[in-house]
């Protein structure tokens, strides 16, 4: 998690961060709710997690070329399991 990204996402009045201090548009220091920052999850994080666990697409292509429907289905099932493990927005 990028701490600055989490601060901007959870504190919409923050426009600048310098070191550990956050400031609004008028230059006033903003008190950060560190629990909210720590709890924030990058909405697109599931993409990298999925990509790391998907089986190689060559498994699918190999099944297609060989006409092996069981291999193709195994690939599809493995991909669906990864999608279930890492749902969008989680």
KATA-V427457 format. One record per residue. N is the residue number from 1. RES is the residue in one letter. PHI is phi in radians with two decimals (NA if undefined). PSI is psi in whole degrees, -180 to 180 (* if undefined). Layout:
# KATA-V427457
n res phi psi
N RES PHI PSI
N RES PHI PSI
This chain:
# KATA-V427457
n res phi psi
1 X NA 137
2 X -1.55 115
3 X -1.04 -43
4 X -1.11 -41
5 X -1.08 -40
6 X -1.15 -38
7 X -1.13 -48
8 X -1.05 -38
9 X -1.25 -34
10 X -1.69 -12
11 X -2.30 86
12 X -1.17 -15
13 X -1.49 -8
14 X -1.38 129
15 X -2.06 -18
16 X -2.48 141
17 X -2.24 127
18 X -2.21 112
19 X 1.15 -123
20 X -1.77 9
21 X -1.87 139
22 X -2.02 146
23 X -2.35 149
24 X -1.53 -175
25 X -1.13 -24
26 X -1.58 1
27 X 1.53 6
28 X -1.37 140
29 X -1.22 137
30 X -1.85 132
31 X -1.34 126
32 X -1.64 132
33 X -1.49 96
34 X -1.12 -30
35 X -1.13 -41
36 X -1.15 -41
37 X -1.10 -46
38 X -1.18 -28
39 X -1.46 -17
40 X -1.15 138
41 X -2.12 130
42 X -0.99 121
43 X -1.05 -24
44 X -1.74 7
45 X -1.08 -29
46 X -1.04 -29
47 X -1.10 -48
48 X -1.17 -38
49 X -1.13 -43
50 X -1.09 -48
51 X -1.01 -38
52 X -1.20 -24
53 X -1.91 -10
54 X -1.07 144
55 X -1.21 159
56 X -1.11 136
57 X -1.11 -19
58 X -1.12 -26
59 X -1.08 -42
60 X -1.15 -50
61 X -1.07 -39
62 X -1.05 -43
63 X -1.11 -40
64 X -1.11 -49
65 X -1.07 -41
66 X -1.41 -10
67 X 1.23 27
68 X -1.65 92
69 X -1.11 -31
70 X -1.13 -41
71 X -1.17 -41
72 X -1.08 -45
73 X -1.16 -36
74 X -1.09 -40
75 X -1.11 -48
76 X -1.05 -45
77 X -1.07 -40
78 X -1.13 -41
79 X -1.12 -43
80 X -1.12 -35
81 X -1.13 -40
82 X -1.15 -42
83 X -1.07 -38
84 X -1.21 -40
85 X -1.14 -38
86 X -2.16 79
87 X -1.20 158
88 X -1.02 137
89 X 1.35 6
90 X -1.92 *
